[in-house]
Amino acid sequence: MRKTLRTAVATVMLAAILVPAPVHAASTTGALMITHVRPNASGADTVNGKSRNLNGEYFIVKNVTNKTVNLSGYVPDITTNTYGRKLPSYKLPAGASVYVHTGSGTNHKDANGKHHVYRGYARHVLPNDGTKKNPDLRLKKPGSADNNSATGTISSCNWSKAADAKTYTC
């Protein structure tokens, strides 16, 4: 019995050493979870008064269920503004992730198997100036208000001041 107990304790201790804990684990209380964000697209946001590289600004959402989830109606609530544009209708397969781009495009799955949806903004909307908010971005369940409150939040992400073209893990 003692030998079995010692073996069990040694196995647990070895497993704790060999399996590193995640540095920062994202979480959710719903079907979708924000996993990454790139709030500052590469280069200048505007050139000669015109916004550029809008689709270089994005966040990534993962379907954490074992069934397809329609993104329609989920609310990305950016806590420095109230732009209020809900996610478009797009069926995200179980376990898949989708890049949610700020600019315009056709919602699709690319040749590499990555999903992309577009919010259709003509300007950059994710904060990258370091104005401390907690969090900087919330993902809320359908029917929630874009009002900077936590009501309806299923996942969130905070990044503070954003470096040029850096993707942050939530």
KEPA-579751 format. One record per residue (C-alpha): residue number from 0; residue in one letter; x, y, z. Coordinates in pm, whole numbers. Example, Ala and Ser with C-alpha at 12.3 -4.5 7.8 and 13.67 -1.06 7.14 Angstrom:
% residues 2
<atom resi="0" resn="A" c1="1230" c2="-450" c3="780"/>
<atom resi="1" resn="S" c1="1367" c2="-106" c3="714"/>
//
This chain:
% residues 170
<atom resi="0" resn="M" c1="0" c2="0" c3="0"/>
<atom resi="1" resn="R" c1="281" c2="244" c3="91"/>
<atom resi="2" resn="K" c1="464" c2="167" c3="-231"/>
<atom resi="3" resn="T" c1="145" c2="231" c3="-432"/>
<atom resi="4" resn="L" c1="87" c2="562" c3="-250"/>
<atom resi="5" resn="R" c1="449" c2="671" c3="-307"/>
<atom resi="6" resn="T" c1="421" c2="578" c3="-675"/>
<atom resi="7" resn="A" c1="97" c2="777" c3="-708"/>
<atom resi="8" resn="V" c1="249" c2="1083" c3="-537"/>
<atom resi="9" resn="A" c1="562" c2="1061" c3="-753"/>
<atom resi="10" resn="T" c1="347" c2="1036" c3="-1068"/>
<atom resi="11" resn="V" c1="146" c2="1346" c3="-972"/>
<atom resi="12" resn="M" c1="462" c2="1542" c3="-889"/>
<atom resi="13" resn="L" c1="624" c2="1441" c3="-1219"/>
<atom resi="14" resn="A" c1="311" c2="1540" c3="-1413"/>
<atom resi="15" resn="A" c1="312" c2="1881" c3="-1241"/>
<atom resi="16" resn="I" c1="670" c2="1936" c3="-1350"/>
<atom resi="17" resn="L" c1="628" c2="1814" c3="-1708"/>
<atom resi="18" resn="V" c1="299" c2="1991" c3="-1791"/>
<atom resi="19" resn="P" c1="353" c2="2368" c3="-1784"/>
<atom resi="20" resn="A" c1="61" c2="2586" c3="-1686"/>
<atom resi="21" resn="P" c1="-51" c2="2840" c3="-1945"/>
<atom resi="22" resn="V" c1="98" c2="3187" c3="-1901"/>
<atom resi="23" resn="H" c1="-242" c2="3349" c3="-1944"/>
<atom resi="24" resn="A" c1="-552" c2="3144" c3="-2014"/>
<atom resi="25" resn="A" c1="-848" c2="3307" c3="-2184"/>
<atom resi="26" resn="S" c1="-1188" c2="3230" c3="-2042"/>
<atom resi="27" resn="T" c1="-1553" c2="3243" c3="-2137"/>
<atom resi="28" resn="T" c1="-1896" c2="3190" c3="-1990"/>
<atom resi="29" resn="G" c1="-2049" c2="3120" c3="-2331"/>
<atom resi="30" resn="A" c1="-1999" c2="2945" c3="-2663"/>
<atom resi="31" resn="L" c1="-1738" c2="3194" c3="-2788"/>
<atom resi="32" resn="M" c1="-1412" c2="3319" c3="-2639"/>
<atom resi="33" resn="I" c1="-1178" c2="3603" c3="-2738"/>
<atom resi="34" resn="T" c1="-831" c2="3446" c3="-2764"/>
<atom resi="35" resn="H" c1="-616" c2="3712" c3="-2935"/>
<atom resi="36" resn="V" c1="-630" c2="4075" c3="-3042"/>
<atom resi="37" resn="R" c1="-426" c2="4294" c3="-3275"/>
<atom resi="38" resn="P" c1="-546" c2="4645" c3="-3185"/>
<atom resi="39" resn="N" c1="-277" c2="4831" c3="-3377"/>
<atom resi="40" resn="A" c1="-242" c2="4745" c3="-3745"/>
<atom resi="41" resn="S" c1="100" c2="4768" c3="-3907"/>
<atom resi="42" resn="G" c1="206" c2="5123" c3="-3999"/>
<atom resi="43" resn="A" c1="20" c2="5450" c3="-3970"/>
<atom resi="44" resn="D" c1="-358" c2="5432" c3="-3919"/>
<atom resi="45" resn="T" c1="-413" c2="5718" c3="-4162"/>
<atom resi="46" resn="V" c1="-223" c2="5858" c3="-4459"/>
<atom resi="47" resn="N" c1="-332" c2="6192" c3="-4606"/>
<atom resi="48" resn="G" c1="-648" c2="6178" c3="-4396"/>
<atom resi="49" resn="K" c1="-751" c2="5835" c3="-4527"/>
<atom resi="50" resn="S" c1="-769" c2="5526" c3="-4303"/>
<atom resi="51" resn="R" c1="-551" c2="5239" c3="-4417"/>
<atom resi="52" resn="N" c1="-491" c2="4875" c3="-4331"/>
<atom resi="53" resn="L" c1="-823" c2="4847" c3="-4149"/>
<atom resi="54" resn="N" c1="-818" c2="4468" c3="-4177"/>
<atom resi="55" resn="G" c1="-479" c2="4456" c3="-4007"/>
<atom resi="56" resn="E" c1="-672" c2="4546" c3="-3691"/>
<atom resi="57" resn="Y" c1="-862" c2="4242" c3="-3564"/>
<atom resi="58" resn="F" c1="-946" c2="4013" c3="-3277"/>
<atom resi="59" resn="I" c1="-980" c2="3634" c3="-3280"/>
<atom resi="60" resn="V" c1="-1279" c2="3449" c3="-3139"/>
<atom resi="61" resn="K" c1="-1289" c2="3073" c3="-3080"/>
<atom resi="62" resn="N" c1="-1596" c2="2851" c3="-3078"/>
<atom resi="63" resn="V" c1="-1538" c2="2647" c3="-2760"/>
<atom resi="64" resn="T" c1="-1836" c2="2417" c3="-2813"/>
<atom resi="65" resn="N" c1="-1877" c2="2090" c3="-2999"/>
<atom resi="66" resn="K" c1="-2138" c2="2238" c3="-3237"/>
<atom resi="67" resn="T" c1="-2153" c2="2512" c3="-3500"/>
<atom resi="68" resn="V" c1="-2229" c2="2859" c3="-3360"/>
<atom resi="69" resn="N" c1="-2372" c2="3147" c3="-3564"/>
<atom resi="70" resn="L" c1="-2186" c2="3470" c3="-3479"/>
<atom resi="71" resn="S" c1="-2494" c2="3677" c3="-3564"/>
<atom resi="72" resn="G" c1="-2583" c2="3924" c3="-3291"/>
<atom resi="73" resn="Y" c1="-2281" c2="3878" c3="-3065"/>
<atom resi="74" resn="V" c1="-2167" c2="4223" c3="-2949"/>
<atom resi="75" resn="P" c1="-1800" c2="4329" c3="-2944"/>
<atom resi="76" resn="D" c1="-1817" c2="4606" c3="-2682"/>
<atom resi="77" resn="I" c1="-1509" c2="4826" c3="-2711"/>
<atom resi="78" resn="T" c1="-1489" c2="5003" c3="-2377"/>
<atom resi="79" resn="T" c1="-1349" c2="5332" c3="-2513"/>
<atom resi="80" resn="N" c1="-1648" c2="5393" c3="-2742"/>
<atom resi="81" resn="T" c1="-1998" c2="5277" c3="-2828"/>
<atom resi="82" resn="Y" c1="-1983" c2="5199" c3="-3198"/>
<atom resi="83" resn="G" c1="-2245" c2="4927" c3="-3161"/>
<atom resi="84" resn="R" c1="-2183" c2="4709" c3="-3465"/>
<atom resi="85" resn="K" c1="-2282" c2="4348" c3="-3391"/>
<atom resi="86" resn="L" c1="-2106" c2="4055" c3="-3552"/>
<atom resi="87" resn="P" c1="-2248" c2="3946" c3="-3888"/>
<atom resi="88" resn="S" c1="-2414" c2="3614" c3="-3956"/>
<atom resi="89" resn="Y" c1="-2141" c2="3354" c3="-4003"/>
<atom resi="90" resn="K" c1="-2151" c2="2987" c3="-3903"/>
<atom resi="91" resn="L" c1="-1834" c2="2903" c3="-3712"/>
<atom resi="92" resn="P" c1="-1769" c2="2528" c3="-3685"/>
<atom resi="93" resn="A" c1="-1707" c2="2356" c3="-3353"/>
<atom resi="94" resn="G" c1="-1358" c2="2427" c3="-3218"/>
<atom resi="95" resn="A" c1="-1276" c2="2674" c3="-3499"/>
<atom resi="96" resn="S" c1="-1144" c2="3029" c3="-3461"/>
<atom resi="97" resn="V" c1="-1235" c2="3335" c3="-3666"/>
<atom resi="98" resn="Y" c1="-1045" c2="3657" c3="-3736"/>
<atom resi="99" resn="V" c1="-1286" c2="3948" c3="-3681"/>
<atom resi="100" resn="H" c1="-1147" c2="4232" c3="-3896"/>
<atom resi="101" resn="T" c1="-1233" c2="4599" c3="-3850"/>
<atom resi="102" resn="G" c1="-1264" c2="4685" c3="-4220"/>
<atom resi="103" resn="S" c1="-1461" c2="4546" c3="-4512"/>
<atom resi="104" resn="G" c1="-1443" c2="4221" c3="-4702"/>
<atom resi="105" resn="T" c1="-1633" c2="3905" c3="-4778"/>
<atom resi="106" resn="N" c1="-1681" c2="3667" c3="-4486"/>
<atom resi="107" resn="H" c1="-1501" c2="3346" c3="-4578"/>
<atom resi="108" resn="K" c1="-1277" c2="3052" c3="-4496"/>
<atom resi="109" resn="D" c1="-941" c2="3098" c3="-4669"/>
<atom resi="110" resn="A" c1="-722" c2="2840" c3="-4845"/>
<atom resi="111" resn="N" c1="-533" c2="2780" c3="-4517"/>
<atom resi="112" resn="G" c1="-857" c2="2695" c3="-4335"/>
<atom resi="113" resn="K" c1="-876" c2="3023" c3="-4142"/>
<atom resi="114" resn="H" c1="-1214" c2="3190" c3="-4100"/>
<atom resi="115" resn="H" c1="-1252" c2="3568" c3="-4152"/>
<atom resi="116" resn="V" c1="-1543" c2="3804" c3="-4087"/>
<atom resi="117" resn="Y" c1="-1551" c2="4180" c3="-4142"/>
<atom resi="118" resn="R" c1="-1725" c2="4451" c3="-3939"/>
<atom resi="119" resn="G" c1="-1731" c2="4712" c3="-4216"/>
<atom resi="120" resn="Y" c1="-1584" c2="5013" c3="-4037"/>
<atom resi="121" resn="A" c1="-1416" c2="5291" c3="-4236"/>
<atom resi="122" resn="R" c1="-1187" c2="5380" c3="-3943"/>
<atom resi="123" resn="H" c1="-980" c2="5199" c3="-3680"/>
<atom resi="124" resn="V" c1="-1189" c2="5126" c3="-3369"/>
<atom resi="125" resn="L" c1="-976" c2="4918" c3="-3130"/>
<atom resi="126" resn="P" c1="-788" c2="5135" c3="-2879"/>
<atom resi="127" resn="N" c1="-409" c2="5135" c3="-2907"/>
<atom resi="128" resn="D" c1="-314" c2="5452" c3="-2721"/>
<atom resi="129" resn="G" c1="-266" c2="5298" c3="-2377"/>
<atom resi="130" resn="T" c1="-573" c2="5454" c3="-2220"/>
<atom resi="131" resn="K" c1="-621" c2="5208" c3="-1936"/>
<atom resi="132" resn="K" c1="-957" c2="5037" c3="-1948"/>
<atom resi="133" resn="N" c1="-1042" c2="4711" c3="-1787"/>
<atom resi="134" resn="P" c1="-1110" c2="4538" c3="-2015"/>
<atom resi="135" resn="D" c1="-1045" c2="4705" c3="-2351"/>
<atom resi="136" resn="L" c1="-1280" c2="4465" c3="-2532"/>
<atom resi="137" resn="R" c1="-1574" c2="4255" c3="-2418"/>
<atom resi="138" resn="L" c1="-1764" c2="4000" c3="-2622"/>
<atom resi="139" resn="K" c1="-2128" c2="3995" c3="-2519"/>
<atom resi="140" resn="K" c1="-2408" c2="3750" c3="-2592"/>
<atom resi="141" resn="P" c1="-2668" c2="3841" c3="-2854"/>
<atom resi="142" resn="G" c1="-2923" c2="4096" c3="-2739"/>
<atom resi="143" resn="S" c1="-2673" c2="4274" c3="-2510"/>
<atom resi="144" resn="A" c1="-2623" c2="4650" c3="-2527"/>
<atom resi="145" resn="D" c1="-2300" c2="4812" c3="-2647"/>
<atom resi="146" resn="N" c1="-2290" c2="5037" c3="-2342"/>
<atom resi="147" resn="N" c1="-1953" c2="4970" c3="-2176"/>
<atom resi="148" resn="S" c1="-2115" c2="4773" c3="-1893"/>
<atom resi="149" resn="A" c1="-2028" c2="4416" c3="-1803"/>
<atom resi="150" resn="T" c1="-2387" c2="4295" c3="-1847"/>
<atom resi="151" resn="G" c1="-2399" c2="4011" c3="-2100"/>
<atom resi="152" resn="T" c1="-2020" c2="3966" c3="-2115"/>
<atom resi="153" resn="I" c1="-1904" c2="3615" c3="-2200"/>
<atom resi="154" resn="S" c1="-1535" c2="3689" c3="-2267"/>
<atom resi="155" resn="S" c1="-1298" c2="3986" c3="-2246"/>
<atom resi="156" resn="C" c1="-945" c2="4103" c3="-2325"/>
<atom resi="157" resn="N" c1="-718" c2="4381" c3="-2203"/>
<atom resi="158" resn="W" c1="-393" c2="4495" c3="-2363"/>
<atom resi="159" resn="S" c1="-321" c2="4855" c3="-2254"/>
<atom resi="160" resn="K" c1="-82" c2="5038" c3="-2493"/>
<atom resi="161" resn="A" c1="-54" c2="4846" c3="-2818"/>
<atom resi="162" resn="A" c1="271" c2="4804" c3="-3009"/>
<atom resi="163" resn="D" c1="267" c2="4835" c3="-3388"/>
<atom resi="164" resn="A" c1="143" c2="4509" c3="-3549"/>
<atom resi="165" resn="K" c1="166" c2="4306" c3="-3228"/>
<atom resi="166" resn="T" c1="-91" c2="4037" c3="-3155"/>
<atom resi="167" resn="Y" c1="-179" c2="3995" c3="-2787"/>
<atom resi="168" resn="T" c1="-299" c2="3676" c3="-2621"/>
<atom resi="169" resn="C" c1="-609" c2="3725" c3="-2409"/>
//
